[in-house]
Amino acid sequence: MVTDKRPPVPGPVPPPPPRGNPGRREPSQVIRRDPNYRPPPPNQWPPNPPTPQRRPAPPPPPPRRSAQPPPAPPPRRSAPPRPAPPRPAPPRPAPGRPAPPPPPVARKKPRRARRWFRIALVCLLMLFVAGVALGVWVDSSLTRIPALTDYSDRPAQGRGTTWLLVGSDGRQDLTPEQQAELTTGGDLGASRTDTILLVHLPGLGSGTAATMVSIPRDSYVPIPEYGNDKINAAFSVGGPQLLARTVELATGLRVDHYAEIGFGGFAGLVDAVGGVWMCPAEPINDPLAGIDLPAGCQELDGRNALGFVRSRATPRADLDRMVNQRLFMSALVERASSPSVLLNPLRWYPMARAASDTLTVNEGDHIWDLARLGWALRGDLTTITVPIGDFAENGSGSIVEWDSDAAGRLFTALNSDAPIPQDVLDAANP
C-alpha cells in the first residue's frame, strides 16, 4: 500500500460520501492523509486566495491657467520644381568648319519698366505739345511794326545776325498812378530811347562769341534828312524806322531783327519772372529814378530794376548806366531761361503773357528768333561800349563823340565775324 506524502493541493475538498449508503463500495485504493495535516478552521473554509488591494485613483490634474493655442502644424514642403526639359543639342558642325556662335538669349523686360517708360513718354509728349501751343500763342500775340525798311544806300548783308534792342521811355500806356509808382516823371510827349543795344550773333561755324554793344543815347551822329544830332533824336522824330536807318549808316552793319520795350513792360516782365538778382558795387541813391539801393547782392523787383537801368547817379553817369544795362539784360535772360521759371507754370505763363503784351518786334520776327537771342545772351558773351573819343557841348546839349578809328574797326570785325582786336576792347571798356 502506497502512502501519498505530498502536501494537499489547495482548493475545495469534495464532501465525503454519505454514510450508510449500502450500494456504494469503497474504492480499491484508499488514500490516507498525512497524520500531521490539520484542516483549516471552519470560519476560513473554503480557503480563498487573498484579494489584491486596489491602487488609489490618481488625483485630478490642476486647472490650466490660460488656454494655450494648439501648436501650429508644420509647414508643408512645396514640391520641388520640375526640371526643365533638356534642350536639344545643336547640330555638330562639319569637320573643318568653325562652330557657329550660340544664339543670344532673349531677355524679357519687366512689365513695370515698360509701364514707367510709357508714362514718361506721355509726359514728355504733353510737355512738347504744351510748349508748341504756348509758342504759337505768344508768337501770334506779339506786336509787329515795319521797323526795318529798305533804302538805296543800305549796308550789305554781312556774316551772322544783328539785333537792335531799344528801351523807350514811352509813358502813353501808363496811368498817372503807374507813372507815379515807377517815378517816370510824367508824360513828356514823344518817346525817346533810354537804351540802345546792338547784339551781334555769329554765324554757324564761327569761333567768335556773341557781342553786345552799348550805344550812348547822346552819341552825335548823322541822322538822314535831319543832319547831325543825338542818336535818340532819330527815335523821337522818325520812330523805329529812322532809328534803325541811323544806326545802320553810323555802324555799317545791316540790322536783321528789331525789338522794343517800354517802361511799363520792362517792370512787368521783371515782376513776372520773380525779380532779378543784381550786385551793385556802390550804393545808388537817385530820387529822380526813385531808388535807394545799398551795395551788395540783392533781388530787384520791377520798380527798382527800372530805376537801376535808368539811373545816372553814379561817378561815371552814362558810362555806368550802360554797363548796368548790359549786366541787367544778361541777368534777366539768365533768370527767364532758368528751370525755376520754365518748369513753373506760375512763372512762365505770366512771363510769356508779359512778353507778348509789351514786346514790339519787326514784321518778320518770330518767337523762335527771340528764343535764339535769349540762348545766345545766356552763353559766352562779350559786352562793350562803342569806343568814345570825347565828351563835348554844342547846340544839342551834352554830346558823345565816337573814336572813329576804333569804332570803325569794331564794326568791321563784327560784320565779318572776326575777333575784336584787343586794343579796341581796351578802348571800348575804359
PyMOL commands that set and color helices and strands:
alter all, ss='L'
color gray80, all
select helices_A, chain A and resi 42-44+111-141+176-182+231-251+263-272+302-310+318-336+339-342+345-358+367-377+404-415+422-428
alter helices_A, ss='H'
color red, helices_A
select strands_A, chain A and resi 143-145+161-168+193-201+210-214+220-223+227-230+257-261+276-278+284-286+291-293+298-300+360-362+381-385+388-394+397-402
alter strands_A, ss='S'
color yellow, strands_A
deselect
rebuild
show_as cartoon
